[in-house]
Amino acid sequence: MAEAKSAENTVFIGVKPVMNYVLAVITQFNEGAGNVTLKARGKAISRAVDVAEIVRNRFLQGLAVQNISIGTEEVQGEGGAINVSTIEIVLGKGK
Amino acid sequence: MAEAKSAENTVFIGVKPVMNYVLAVITQFNEGAGNVTLKARGKAISRAVDVAEIVRNRFLQGLAVQNISIGTEEVQGEGGAINVSTIEIVLGKGK
């Protein structure tokens, strides 16, 4: 009870194995988060969906997908700016 | 005016280059579709998001993302059934 938890917790999905992120999400819920936002871009978008589905189907069945949004970010690549797609998936306990 | 268009049109996103699917989506809107659903699974999920973003930002600015849903499908692999994640993105003219 040392400090209040932030209402929203975020897990950035990158190139690590899926189960690393699954564990990170479960940990946040176990620490009292009411919802957790998964953020990914580019090829990691597929992995973010995998993480959401595995958490929801295998570990925390009471969770619902509360919102999914997609977007585009400009990233500085070697040959100048390139656009990459992004996704945000909000998992939460309520409906 | 030979026949009524189905209210909903679907483009399945696979392993082809992104612009193939962008063109398929634009064609469906130009043929009178009110909305188009992009469906993908596994690693193609990232590509489906790319297609939606490119269509919306570069070609048909009036379009909105009307709905995004994710799920899991069981697929018969070499060593038995495996689960793959799926996504459906609905692009439409209204809000």
N, CA and C atoms of all chains as a GROMACS GRO file, in nm:
protein
  570
    1MET      N    1   0.083  -0.122   0.000
    1MET     CA    2   0.000   0.000   0.000
    1MET      C    3   0.086   0.126   0.000
    2ALA      N    4   0.208   0.114  -0.045
    2ALA     CA    5   0.299   0.227  -0.036
    2ALA      C    6   0.254   0.344  -0.125
    3GLU      N    7   0.214   0.313  -0.246
    3GLU     CA    8   0.179   0.424  -0.336
    3GLU      C    9   0.067   0.384  -0.429
    4ALA      N   10  -0.004   0.482  -0.478
    4ALA     CA   11  -0.114   0.456  -0.569
    4ALA      C   12  -0.060   0.410  -0.703
    5LYS      N   13  -0.128   0.313  -0.762
    5LYS     CA   14  -0.090   0.266  -0.896
    5LYS      C   15  -0.146   0.362  -1.000
    6SER      N   16  -0.069   0.384  -1.103
    6SER     CA   17  -0.120   0.459  -1.217
    6SER      C   18  -0.236   0.381  -1.278
    7ALA      N   19  -0.338   0.453  -1.325
    7ALA     CA   20  -0.457   0.387  -1.378
    7ALA      C   21  -0.423   0.307  -1.504
    8GLU      N   22  -0.323   0.352  -1.574
    8GLU     CA   23  -0.295   0.287  -1.701
    8GLU      C   24  -0.149   0.246  -1.707
    9ASN      N   25  -0.126   0.122  -1.742
    9ASN     CA   26   0.009   0.068  -1.751
    9ASN      C   27   0.034   0.024  -1.894
   10THR      N   28   0.157   0.041  -1.938
   10THR     CA   29   0.188   0.015  -2.078
   10THR      C   30   0.301  -0.087  -2.090
   11VAL      N   31   0.285  -0.179  -2.184
   11VAL     CA   32   0.391  -0.273  -2.217
   11VAL      C   33   0.425  -0.252  -2.365
   12PHE      N   34   0.551  -0.220  -2.392
   12PHE     CA   35   0.596  -0.203  -2.530
   12PHE      C   36   0.642  -0.337  -2.586
   13ILE      N   37   0.581  -0.379  -2.696
   13ILE     CA   38   0.612  -0.508  -2.755
   13ILE      C   39   0.721  -0.491  -2.861
   14GLY      N   40   0.832  -0.564  -2.844
   14GLY     CA   41   0.943  -0.555  -2.939
   14GLY      C   42   0.977  -0.691  -2.996
   15VAL      N   43   1.107  -0.722  -2.997
   15VAL     CA   44   1.152  -0.843  -3.067
   15VAL      C   45   1.178  -0.962  -2.976
   16LYS      N   46   1.151  -0.948  -2.847
   16LYS     CA   47   1.173  -1.061  -2.757
   16LYS      C   48   1.068  -1.169  -2.776
   17PRO      N   49   1.089  -1.288  -2.718
   17PRO     CA   50   0.987  -1.394  -2.729
   17PRO      C   51   0.853  -1.349  -2.669
   18VAL      N   52   0.746  -1.398  -2.729
   18VAL     CA   53   0.611  -1.359  -2.689
   18VAL      C   54   0.588  -1.374  -2.538
   19MET      N   55   0.638  -1.486  -2.482
   19MET     CA   56   0.606  -1.514  -2.342
   19MET      C   57   0.667  -1.412  -2.246
   20ASN      N   58   0.776  -1.346  -2.286
   20ASN     CA   59   0.830  -1.239  -2.203
   20ASN      C   60   0.725  -1.130  -2.182
   21TYR      N   61   0.657  -1.094  -2.290
   21TYR     CA   62   0.559  -0.986  -2.281
   21TYR      C   63   0.432  -1.033  -2.211
   22VAL      N   64   0.396  -1.159  -2.235
   22VAL     CA   65   0.280  -1.216  -2.165
   22VAL      C   66   0.302  -1.205  -2.014
   23LEU      N   67   0.422  -1.241  -1.971
   23LEU     CA   68   0.454  -1.235  -1.829
   23LEU      C   69   0.450  -1.090  -1.778
   24ALA      N   70   0.499  -0.998  -1.858
   24ALA     CA   71   0.499  -0.857  -1.818
   24ALA      C   72   0.356  -0.806  -1.797
   25VAL      N   73   0.266  -0.847  -1.886
   25VAL     CA   74   0.126  -0.804  -1.875
   25VAL      C   75   0.061  -0.863  -1.751
   26ILE      N   76   0.082  -0.994  -1.731
   26ILE     CA   77   0.023  -1.060  -1.615
   26ILE      C   78   0.073  -0.996  -1.486
   27THR      N   79   0.202  -0.965  -1.483
   27THR     CA   80   0.260  -0.901  -1.365
   27THR      C   81   0.192  -0.769  -1.335
   28GLN      N   82   0.167  -0.691  -1.438
   28GLN     CA   83   0.103  -0.561  -1.415
   28GLN      C   84  -0.038  -0.578  -1.358
   29PHE      N   85  -0.112  -0.674  -1.411
   29PHE     CA   86  -0.246  -0.698  -1.354
   29PHE      C   87  -0.237  -0.747  -1.211
   30ASN      N   88  -0.141  -0.835  -1.185
   30ASN     CA   89  -0.126  -0.887  -1.049
   30ASN      C   90  -0.084  -0.779  -0.950
   31GLU      N   91  -0.018  -0.675  -1.001
   31GLU     CA   92   0.021  -0.564  -0.914
   31GLU      C   93  -0.091  -0.461  -0.898
   32GLY      N   94  -0.207  -0.491  -0.956
   32GLY     CA   95  -0.322  -0.406  -0.930
   32GLY      C   96  -0.369  -0.318  -1.044
   33ALA      N   97  -0.307  -0.329  -1.160
   33ALA     CA   98  -0.351  -0.247  -1.273
   33ALA      C   99  -0.494  -0.284  -1.313
   34GLY      N  100  -0.576  -0.183  -1.342
   34GLY     CA  101  -0.712  -0.209  -1.389
   34GLY      C  102  -0.714  -0.238  -1.538
   35ASN      N  103  -0.618  -0.180  -1.608
   35ASN     CA  104  -0.603  -0.212  -1.750
   35ASN      C  105  -0.456  -0.197  -1.789
   36VAL      N  106  -0.420  -0.264  -1.897
   36VAL     CA  107  -0.282  -0.260  -1.947
   36VAL      C  108  -0.288  -0.234  -2.098
   37THR      N  109  -0.206  -0.140  -2.144
   37THR     CA  110  -0.201  -0.107  -2.286
   37THR      C  111  -0.077  -0.169  -2.350
   38LEU      N  112  -0.099  -0.245  -2.457
   38LEU     CA  113   0.011  -0.302  -2.535
   38LEU      C  114   0.037  -0.209  -2.652
   39LYS      N  115   0.162  -0.169  -2.670
   39LYS     CA  116   0.197  -0.083  -2.783
   39LYS      C  117   0.303  -0.151  -2.867
   40ALA      N  118   0.286  -0.146  -2.999
   40ALA     CA  119   0.384  -0.205  -3.089
   40ALA      C  120   0.384  -0.130  -3.220
   41ARG      N  121   0.492  -0.146  -3.296
   41ARG     CA  122   0.492  -0.091  -3.430
   41ARG      C  123   0.565  -0.185  -3.526
   42GLY      N  124   0.536  -0.164  -3.655
   42GLY     CA  125   0.600  -0.245  -3.759
   42GLY      C  126   0.568  -0.393  -3.743
   43LYS      N  127   0.669  -0.475  -3.764
   43LYS     CA  128   0.648  -0.620  -3.762
   43LYS      C  129   0.607  -0.673  -3.624
   44ALA      N  130   0.634  -0.595  -3.520
   44ALA     CA  131   0.597  -0.639  -3.384
   44ALA      C  132   0.446  -0.632  -3.360
   45ILE      N  133   0.372  -0.574  -3.452
   45ILE     CA  134   0.226  -0.562  -3.435
   45ILE      C  135   0.163  -0.701  -3.423
   46SER      N  136   0.206  -0.795  -3.506
   46SER     CA  137   0.152  -0.932  -3.498
   46SER      C  138   0.179  -0.991  -3.360
   47ARG      N  139   0.298  -0.964  -3.307
   47ARG     CA  140   0.333  -1.019  -3.176
   47ARG      C  141   0.245  -0.958  -3.066
   48ALA      N  142   0.212  -0.831  -3.080
   48ALA     CA  143   0.125  -0.766  -2.980
   48ALA      C  144  -0.012  -0.835  -2.976
   49VAL      N  145  -0.064  -0.870  -3.093
   49VAL     CA  146  -0.193  -0.941  -3.098
   49VAL      C  147  -0.178  -1.079  -3.034
   50ASP      N  148  -0.066  -1.146  -3.063
   50ASP     CA  149  -0.040  -1.276  -2.999
   50ASP      C  150  -0.040  -1.262  -2.846
   51VAL      N  151   0.029  -1.160  -2.796
   51VAL     CA  152   0.037  -1.140  -2.650
   51VAL      C  153  -0.103  -1.120  -2.592
   52ALA      N  154  -0.182  -1.034  -2.655
   52ALA     CA  155  -0.318  -1.008  -2.605
   52ALA      C  156  -0.400  -1.136  -2.603
   53GLU      N  157  -0.391  -1.213  -2.710
   53GLU     CA  158  -0.472  -1.335  -2.720
   53GLU      C  159  -0.428  -1.441  -2.620
   54ILE      N  160  -0.297  -1.455  -2.601
   54ILE     CA  161  -0.247  -1.557  -2.507
   54ILE      C  162  -0.284  -1.520  -2.364
   55VAL      N  163  -0.268  -1.392  -2.328
   55VAL     CA  164  -0.304  -1.349  -2.192
   55VAL      C  165  -0.451  -1.377  -2.167
   56ARG      N  166  -0.533  -1.340  -2.262
   56ARG     CA  167  -0.677  -1.347  -2.246
   56ARG      C  168  -0.729  -1.492  -2.248
   57ASN      N  169  -0.673  -1.575  -2.335
   57ASN     CA  170  -0.726  -1.711  -2.350
   57ASN      C  171  -0.665  -1.811  -2.252
   58ARG      N  172  -0.539  -1.789  -2.216
   58ARG     CA  173  -0.472  -1.891  -2.136
   58ARG      C  174  -0.456  -1.854  -1.990
   59PHE      N  175  -0.444  -1.724  -1.960
   59PHE     CA  176  -0.404  -1.689  -1.824
   59PHE      C  177  -0.508  -1.609  -1.746
   60LEU      N  178  -0.566  -1.508  -1.808
   60LEU     CA  179  -0.659  -1.421  -1.734
   60LEU      C  180  -0.790  -1.412  -1.812
   61GLN      N  181  -0.873  -1.516  -1.795
   61GLN     CA  182  -0.992  -1.528  -1.880
   61GLN      C  183  -1.094  -1.416  -1.859
   62GLY      N  184  -1.088  -1.349  -1.744
   62GLY     CA  185  -1.184  -1.241  -1.720
   62GLY      C  186  -1.155  -1.114  -1.799
   63LEU      N  187  -1.040  -1.108  -1.864
   63LEU     CA  188  -1.002  -0.986  -1.934
   63LEU      C  189  -1.078  -0.968  -2.065
   64ALA      N  190  -1.103  -0.841  -2.100
   64ALA     CA  191  -1.164  -0.809  -2.229
   64ALA      C  192  -1.072  -0.713  -2.304
   65VAL      N  193  -1.083  -0.716  -2.436
   65VAL     CA  194  -1.016  -0.614  -2.518
   65VAL      C  195  -1.104  -0.491  -2.512
   66GLN      N  196  -1.054  -0.386  -2.449
   66GLN     CA  197  -1.138  -0.267  -2.431
   66GLN      C  198  -1.128  -0.171  -2.548
   67ASN      N  199  -1.013  -0.167  -2.611
   67ASN     CA  200  -1.000  -0.079  -2.727
   67ASN      C  201  -0.879  -0.122  -2.810
   68ILE      N  202  -0.891  -0.105  -2.941
   68ILE     CA  203  -0.776  -0.125  -3.030
   68ILE      C  204  -0.770  -0.005  -3.123
   69SER      N  205  -0.654   0.059  -3.133
   69SER     CA  206  -0.641   0.167  -3.230
   69SER      C  207  -0.513   0.148  -3.308
   70ILE      N  208  -0.516   0.193  -3.434
   70ILE     CA  209  -0.398   0.184  -3.520
   70ILE      C  210  -0.360   0.323  -3.566
   71GLY      N  211  -0.234   0.340  -3.605
   71GLY     CA  212  -0.187   0.470  -3.649
   71GLY      C  213  -0.058   0.457  -3.727
   72THR      N  214   0.001   0.572  -3.757
   72THR     CA  215   0.126   0.577  -3.834
   72THR      C  216   0.222   0.671  -3.764
   73GLU      N  217   0.348   0.628  -3.753
   73GLU     CA  218   0.452   0.715  -3.697
   73GLU      C  219   0.564   0.731  -3.797
   74GLU      N  220   0.626   0.848  -3.795
   74GLU     CA  221   0.741   0.871  -3.882
   74GLU      C  222   0.867   0.837  -3.803
   75VAL      N  223   0.949   0.754  -3.864
   75VAL     CA  224   1.073   0.712  -3.798
   75VAL      C  225   1.191   0.748  -3.888
   76GLN      N  226   1.300   0.795  -3.828
   76GLN     CA  227   1.419   0.826  -3.907
   76GLN      C  228   1.493   0.699  -3.942
   77GLY      N  229   1.492   0.665  -4.070
   77GLY     CA  230   1.568   0.549  -4.116
   77GLY      C  231   1.698   0.593  -4.179
   78GLU      N  232   1.768   0.498  -4.241
   78GLU     CA  233   1.898   0.531  -4.302
   78GLU      C  234   1.883   0.629  -4.417
   79GLY      N  235   1.782   0.609  -4.498
   79GLY     CA  236   1.764   0.693  -4.616
   79GLY      C  237   1.663   0.804  -4.595
   80GLY      N  238   1.643   0.848  -4.471
   80GLY     CA  239   1.545   0.954  -4.444
   80GLY      C  240   1.430   0.901  -4.362
   81ALA      N  241   1.321   0.980  -4.358
   81ALA     CA  242   1.207   0.942  -4.275
   81ALA      C  243   1.125   0.834  -4.344
   82ILE      N  244   1.084   0.733  -4.268
   82ILE     CA  245   0.992   0.634  -4.321
   82ILE      C  246   0.873   0.622  -4.226
   83ASN      N  247   0.760   0.582  -4.283
   83ASN     CA  248   0.640   0.564  -4.201
   83ASN      C  249   0.630   0.421  -4.151
   84VAL      N  250   0.599   0.404  -4.025
   84VAL     CA  251   0.571   0.271  -3.973
   84VAL      C  252   0.432   0.272  -3.908
   85SER      N  253   0.363   0.159  -3.921
   85SER     CA  254   0.231   0.146  -3.859
   85SER      C  255   0.247   0.116  -3.711
   86THR      N  256   0.146   0.156  -3.634
   86THR     CA  257   0.147   0.130  -3.490
   86THR      C  258   0.013   0.070  -3.447
   87ILE      N  259   0.015   0.004  -3.332
   87ILE     CA  260  -0.110  -0.047  -3.275
   87ILE      C  261  -0.108  -0.027  -3.125
   88GLU      N  262  -0.224   0.000  -3.069
   88GLU     CA  263  -0.241   0.003  -2.924
   88GLU      C  264  -0.360  -0.084  -2.889
   89ILE      N  265  -0.336  -0.181  -2.801
   89ILE     CA  266  -0.442  -0.271  -2.758
   89ILE      C  267  -0.459  -0.253  -2.608
   90VAL      N  268  -0.579  -0.217  -2.565
   90VAL     CA  269  -0.605  -0.199  -2.422
   90VAL      C  270  -0.680  -0.320  -2.369
   91LEU      N  271  -0.615  -0.390  -2.274
   91LEU     CA  272  -0.679  -0.502  -2.206
   91LEU      C  273  -0.726  -0.455  -2.069
   92GLY      N  274  -0.846  -0.496  -2.031
   92GLY     CA  275  -0.896  -0.451  -1.901
   92GLY      C  276  -0.988  -0.551  -1.838
   93LYS      N  277  -1.016  -0.527  -1.711
   93LYS     CA  278  -1.098  -0.623  -1.636
   93LYS      C  279  -1.246  -0.605  -1.660
   94GLY      N  280  -1.289  -0.481  -1.685
   94GLY     CA  281  -1.430  -0.459  -1.707
   94GLY      C  282  -1.466  -0.490  -1.851
   95LYS      N  283  -1.589  -0.462  -1.888
   95LYS     CA  284  -1.625  -0.471  -2.030
   95LYS      C  285  -1.606  -0.336  -2.091
   96MET      N  286  -2.541  -0.128  -6.322
   96MET     CA  287  -2.649  -0.147  -6.225
   96MET      C  288  -2.707  -0.287  -6.234
   97ALA      N  289  -2.626  -0.382  -6.277
   97ALA     CA  290  -2.676  -0.517  -6.300
   97ALA      C  291  -2.720  -0.584  -6.170
   98GLU      N  292  -2.640  -0.567  -6.064
   98GLU     CA  293  -2.678  -0.636  -5.942
   98GLU      C  294  -2.639  -0.553  -5.820
   99ALA      N  295  -2.707  -0.580  -5.712
   99ALA     CA  296  -2.679  -0.506  -5.589
   99ALA      C  297  -2.544  -0.550  -5.534
  100LYS      N  298  -2.471  -0.453  -5.483
  100LYS     CA  299  -2.344  -0.484  -5.419
  100LYS      C  300  -2.370  -0.536  -5.278
  101SER      N  301  -2.292  -0.634  -5.239
  101SER     CA  302  -2.298  -0.677  -5.100
  101SER      C  303  -2.256  -0.561  -5.011
  102ALA      N  304  -2.320  -0.551  -4.894
  102ALA     CA  305  -2.292  -0.438  -4.805
  102ALA      C  306  -2.148  -0.443  -4.754
  103GLU      N  307  -2.096  -0.562  -4.746
  103GLU     CA  308  -1.966  -0.574  -4.686
  103GLU      C  309  -1.874  -0.652  -4.778
  104ASN      N  310  -1.756  -0.599  -4.801
  104ASN     CA  311  -1.658  -0.663  -4.888
  104ASN      C  312  -1.534  -0.694  -4.806
  105THR      N  313  -1.470  -0.802  -4.841
  105THR     CA  314  -1.358  -0.848  -4.761
  105THR      C  315  -1.233  -0.865  -4.847
  106VAL      N  316  -1.121  -0.821  -4.793
  106VAL     CA  317  -0.991  -0.845  -4.857
  106VAL      C  318  -0.907  -0.926  -4.759
  107PHE      N  319  -0.862  -1.042  -4.803
  107PHE     CA  320  -0.776  -1.126  -4.719
  107PHE      C  321  -0.631  -1.088  -4.743
  108ILE      N  322  -0.561  -1.052  -4.636
  108ILE     CA  323  -0.423  -1.007  -4.647
  108ILE      C  324  -0.330  -1.126  -4.626
  109GLY      N  325  -0.244  -1.151  -4.725
  109GLY     CA  326  -0.149  -1.262  -4.715
  109GLY      C  327  -0.007  -1.214  -4.732
  110VAL      N  328   0.070  -1.286  -4.815
  110VAL     CA  329   0.214  -1.260  -4.823
  110VAL      C  330   0.255  -1.175  -4.943
  111LYS      N  331   0.158  -1.127  -5.020
  111LYS     CA  332   0.195  -1.044  -5.136
  111LYS      C  333   0.241  -0.905  -5.090
  112PRO      N  334   0.298  -0.827  -5.181
  112PRO     CA  335   0.338  -0.690  -5.144
  112PRO      C  336   0.218  -0.608  -5.099
  113VAL      N  337   0.244  -0.517  -5.006
  113VAL     CA  338   0.138  -0.436  -4.946
  113VAL      C  339   0.053  -0.365  -5.051
  114MET      N  340   0.117  -0.313  -5.155
  114MET     CA  341   0.041  -0.231  -5.251
  114MET      C  342  -0.062  -0.312  -5.329
  115ASN      N  343  -0.040  -0.443  -5.344
  115ASN     CA  344  -0.143  -0.527  -5.407
  115ASN      C  345  -0.275  -0.517  -5.330
  116TYR      N  346  -0.264  -0.524  -5.198
  116TYR     CA  347  -0.386  -0.521  -5.115
  116TYR      C  348  -0.444  -0.380  -5.108
  117VAL      N  349  -0.356  -0.280  -5.106
  117VAL     CA  350  -0.405  -0.141  -5.108
  117VAL      C  351  -0.492  -0.121  -5.232
  118LEU      N  352  -0.443  -0.169  -5.345
  118LEU     CA  353  -0.517  -0.154  -5.470
  118LEU      C  354  -0.650  -0.229  -5.464
  119ALA      N  355  -0.649  -0.349  -5.405
  119ALA     CA  356  -0.772  -0.428  -5.394
  119ALA      C  357  -0.877  -0.354  -5.311
  120VAL      N  358  -0.832  -0.290  -5.203
  120VAL     CA  359  -0.926  -0.217  -5.117
  120VAL      C  360  -0.982  -0.096  -5.191
  121ILE      N  361  -0.893  -0.020  -5.257
  121ILE     CA  362  -0.938   0.099  -5.330
  121ILE      C  363  -1.038   0.060  -5.438
  122THR      N  364  -1.010  -0.052  -5.505
  122THR     CA  365  -1.100  -0.099  -5.610
  122THR      C  366  -1.239  -0.128  -5.555
  123GLN      N  367  -1.244  -0.190  -5.438
  123GLN     CA  368  -1.375  -0.222  -5.381
  123GLN      C  369  -1.453  -0.096  -5.347
  124PHE      N  370  -1.386   0.004  -5.292
  124PHE     CA  371  -1.456   0.130  -5.263
  124PHE      C  372  -1.501   0.196  -5.393
  125ASN      N  373  -1.416   0.192  -5.495
  125ASN     CA  374  -1.452   0.256  -5.622
  125ASN      C  375  -1.568   0.185  -5.689
  126GLU      N  376  -1.586   0.058  -5.657
  126GLU     CA  377  -1.699  -0.017  -5.714
  126GLU      C  378  -1.825  -0.001  -5.630
  127GLY      N  379  -1.819   0.083  -5.529
  127GLY     CA  380  -1.940   0.117  -5.456
  127GLY      C  381  -1.954   0.060  -5.317
  128ALA      N  382  -1.852  -0.009  -5.268
  128ALA     CA  383  -1.862  -0.064  -5.132
  128ALA      C  384  -1.870   0.049  -5.030
  129GLY      N  385  -1.957   0.032  -4.931
  129GLY     CA  386  -1.966   0.131  -4.822
  129GLY      C  387  -1.860   0.107  -4.717
  130ASN      N  388  -1.820  -0.018  -4.704
  130ASN     CA  389  -1.710  -0.050  -4.615
  130ASN      C  390  -1.638  -0.174  -4.665
  131VAL      N  391  -1.514  -0.187  -4.624
  131VAL     CA  392  -1.432  -0.301  -4.665
  131VAL      C  393  -1.365  -0.358  -4.540
  132THR      N  394  -1.370  -0.489  -4.526
  132THR     CA  395  -1.309  -0.557  -4.411
  132THR      C  396  -1.178  -0.622  -4.453
  133LEU      N  397  -1.070  -0.588  -4.382
  133LEU     CA  398  -0.940  -0.652  -4.403
  133LEU      C  399  -0.927  -0.765  -4.303
  134LYS      N  400  -0.893  -0.883  -4.350
  134LYS     CA  401  -0.874  -0.997  -4.259
  134LYS      C  402  -0.733  -1.052  -4.277
  135ALA      N  403  -0.668  -1.083  -4.166
  135ALA     CA  404  -0.533  -1.138  -4.172
  135ALA      C  405  -0.510  -1.226  -4.051
  136ARG      N  406  -0.410  -1.312  -4.062
  136ARG     CA  407  -0.371  -1.389  -3.944
  136ARG      C  408  -0.220  -1.408  -3.940
  137GLY      N  409  -0.171  -1.440  -3.821
  137GLY     CA  410  -0.028  -1.463  -3.804
  137GLY      C  411   0.054  -1.339  -3.840
  138LYS      N  412   0.166  -1.364  -3.907
  138LYS     CA  413   0.257  -1.254  -3.938
  138LYS      C  414   0.197  -1.151  -4.034
  139ALA      N  415   0.091  -1.189  -4.106
  139ALA     CA  416   0.029  -1.095  -4.200
  139ALA      C  417  -0.051  -0.986  -4.130
  140ILE      N  418  -0.069  -0.999  -3.998
  140ILE     CA  419  -0.145  -0.899  -3.923
  140ILE      C  420  -0.080  -0.760  -3.936
  141SER      N  421   0.052  -0.755  -3.926
  141SER     CA  422   0.122  -0.627  -3.940
  141SER      C  423   0.094  -0.566  -4.077
  142ARG      N  424   0.092  -0.651  -4.179
  142ARG     CA  425   0.069  -0.603  -4.315
  142ARG      C  426  -0.074  -0.549  -4.329
  143ALA      N  427  -0.170  -0.610  -4.262
  143ALA     CA  428  -0.308  -0.562  -4.268
  143ALA      C  429  -0.318  -0.420  -4.212
  144VAL      N  430  -0.244  -0.396  -4.104
  144VAL     CA  431  -0.244  -0.261  -4.045
  144VAL      C  432  -0.179  -0.163  -4.142
  145ASP      N  433  -0.068  -0.205  -4.206
  145ASP     CA  434  -0.004  -0.120  -4.308
  145ASP      C  435  -0.104  -0.085  -4.418
  146VAL      N  436  -0.177  -0.185  -4.467
  146VAL     CA  437  -0.272  -0.162  -4.576
  146VAL      C  438  -0.377  -0.059  -4.533
  147ALA      N  439  -0.433  -0.078  -4.415
  147ALA     CA  440  -0.536   0.015  -4.366
  147ALA      C  441  -0.480   0.157  -4.357
  148GLU      N  442  -0.360   0.171  -4.302
  148GLU     CA  443  -0.300   0.302  -4.284
  148GLU      C  444  -0.266   0.370  -4.416
  149ILE      N  445  -0.214   0.292  -4.511
  149ILE     CA  446  -0.177   0.351  -4.641
  149ILE      C  447  -0.302   0.394  -4.717
  150VAL      N  448  -0.406   0.310  -4.716
  150VAL     CA  449  -0.530   0.348  -4.785
  150VAL      C  450  -0.586   0.477  -4.727
  151ARG      N  451  -0.589   0.483  -4.596
  151ARG     CA  452  -0.653   0.594  -4.525
  151ARG      C  453  -0.570   0.723  -4.536
  152ASN      N  454  -0.438   0.712  -4.528
  152ASN     CA  455  -0.355   0.833  -4.526
  152ASN      C  456  -0.317   0.883  -4.664
  153ARG      N  457  -0.303   0.791  -4.760
  153ARG     CA  458  -0.250   0.833  -4.889
  153ARG      C  459  -0.355   0.839  -4.998
  154PHE      N  460  -0.459   0.756  -4.991
  154PHE     CA  461  -0.547   0.744  -5.106
  154PHE      C  462  -0.691   0.788  -5.081
  155LEU      N  463  -0.749   0.747  -4.970
  155LEU     CA  464  -0.891   0.777  -4.946
  155LEU      C  465  -0.904   0.841  -4.808
  156GLN      N  466  -0.874   0.972  -4.804
  156GLN     CA  467  -0.865   1.039  -4.674
  156GLN      C  468  -0.998   1.045  -4.598
  157GLY      N  469  -1.110   1.028  -4.668
  157GLY     CA  470  -1.238   1.034  -4.598
  157GLY      C  471  -1.270   0.909  -4.518
  158LEU      N  472  -1.190   0.806  -4.534
  158LEU     CA  473  -1.220   0.679  -4.467
  158LEU      C  474  -1.187   0.684  -4.319
  159ALA      N  475  -1.266   0.610  -4.241
  159ALA     CA  476  -1.237   0.594  -4.100
  159ALA      C  477  -1.224   0.445  -4.067
  160VAL      N  478  -1.149   0.416  -3.961
  160VAL     CA  479  -1.146   0.279  -3.909
  160VAL      C  480  -1.272   0.262  -3.826
  161GLN      N  481  -1.363   0.178  -3.872
  161GLN     CA  482  -1.491   0.164  -3.802
  161GLN      C  483  -1.486   0.062  -3.690
  162ASN      N  484  -1.405  -0.040  -3.709
  162ASN     CA  485  -1.393  -0.140  -3.602
  162ASN      C  486  -1.266  -0.221  -3.623
  163ILE      N  487  -1.207  -0.264  -3.512
  163ILE     CA  488  -1.094  -0.357  -3.517
  163ILE      C  489  -1.122  -0.466  -3.415
  164SER      N  490  -1.114  -0.591  -3.456
  164SER     CA  491  -1.128  -0.698  -3.359
  164SER      C  492  -1.017  -0.800  -3.379
  165ILE      N  493  -0.977  -0.864  -3.270
  165ILE     CA  494  -0.873  -0.967  -3.276
  165ILE      C  495  -0.929  -1.098  -3.222
  166GLY      N  496  -0.867  -1.207  -3.262
  166GLY     CA  497  -0.914  -1.338  -3.218
  166GLY      C  498  -0.807  -1.443  -3.236
  167THR      N  499  -0.846  -1.567  -3.216
  167THR     CA  500  -0.754  -1.680  -3.229
  167THR      C  501  -0.823  -1.789  -3.310
  168GLU      N  502  -0.748  -1.847  -3.404
  168GLU     CA  503  -0.800  -1.960  -3.482
  168GLU      C  504  -0.708  -2.078  -3.466
  169GLU      N  505  -0.766  -2.197  -3.468
  169GLU     CA  506  -0.685  -2.318  -3.463
  169GLU      C  507  -0.655  -2.362  -3.606
  170VAL      N  508  -0.528  -2.385  -3.633
  170VAL     CA  509  -0.486  -2.426  -3.767
  170VAL      C  510  -0.412  -2.558  -3.757
  171GLN      N  511  -0.434  -2.647  -3.853
  171GLN     CA  512  -0.364  -2.775  -3.853
  171GLN      C  513  -0.223  -2.755  -3.906
  172GLY      N  514  -0.125  -2.769  -3.819
  172GLY     CA  515   0.015  -2.760  -3.861
  172GLY      C  516   0.073  -2.899  -3.876
  173GLU      N  517   0.204  -2.906  -3.898
  173GLU     CA  518   0.269  -3.036  -3.919
  173GLU      C  519   0.261  -3.124  -3.793
  174GLY      N  520   0.280  -3.062  -3.678
  174GLY     CA  521   0.282  -3.140  -3.555
  174GLY      C  522   0.152  -3.135  -3.478
  175GLY      N  523   0.041  -3.110  -3.548
  175GLY     CA  524  -0.088  -3.102  -3.481
  175GLY      C  525  -0.147  -2.962  -3.491
  176ALA      N  526  -0.248  -2.936  -3.409
  176ALA     CA  527  -0.316  -2.808  -3.417
  176ALA      C  528  -0.234  -2.699  -3.348
  177ILE      N  529  -0.224  -2.583  -3.412
  177ILE     CA  530  -0.160  -2.469  -3.347
  177ILE      C  531  -0.256  -2.350  -3.352
  178ASN      N  532  -0.240  -2.262  -3.257
  178ASN     CA  533  -0.323  -2.142  -3.254
  178ASN      C  534  -0.255  -2.028  -3.329
  179VAL      N  535  -0.332  -1.958  -3.411
  179VAL     CA  536  -0.279  -1.836  -3.473
  179VAL      C  537  -0.373  -1.721  -3.441
  180SER      N  538  -0.314  -1.603  -3.423
  180SER     CA  539  -0.394  -1.484  -3.397
  180SER      C  540  -0.452  -1.431  -3.527
  181THR      N  541  -0.567  -1.365  -3.515
  181THR     CA  542  -0.632  -1.306  -3.632
  181THR      C  543  -0.669  -1.161  -3.603
  182ILE      N  544  -0.688  -1.085  -3.712
  182ILE     CA  545  -0.736  -0.947  -3.697
  182ILE      C  546  -0.837  -0.919  -3.807
  183GLU      N  547  -0.936  -0.837  -3.773
  183GLU     CA  548  -1.030  -0.785  -3.873
  183GLU      C  549  -1.036  -0.635  -3.856
  184ILE      N  550  -1.009  -0.564  -3.964
  184ILE     CA  551  -1.014  -0.417  -3.962
  184ILE      C  552  -1.122  -0.373  -4.060
  185VAL      N  553  -1.222  -0.301  -4.013
  185VAL     CA  554  -1.329  -0.253  -4.100
  185VAL      C  555  -1.304  -0.106  -4.133
  186LEU      N  556  -1.284  -0.078  -4.262
  186LEU     CA  557  -1.270   0.060  -4.309
  186LEU      C  558  -1.402   0.102  -4.372
  187GLY      N  559  -1.446   0.224  -4.342
  187GLY     CA  560  -1.573   0.269  -4.398
  187GLY      C  561  -1.576   0.417  -4.422
  188LYS      N  562  -1.677   0.459  -4.493
  188LYS     CA  563  -1.687   0.600  -4.529
  188LYS      C  564  -1.746   0.684  -4.418
  189GLY      N  565  -1.838   0.626  -4.339
  189GLY     CA  566  -1.895   0.704  -4.230
  189GLY      C  567  -1.805   0.706  -4.111
  190LYS      N  568  -1.850   0.762  -4.001
  190LYS     CA  569  -1.776   0.752  -3.876
  190LYS      C  570  -1.832   0.632  -3.802
   0.00000   0.00000   0.00000
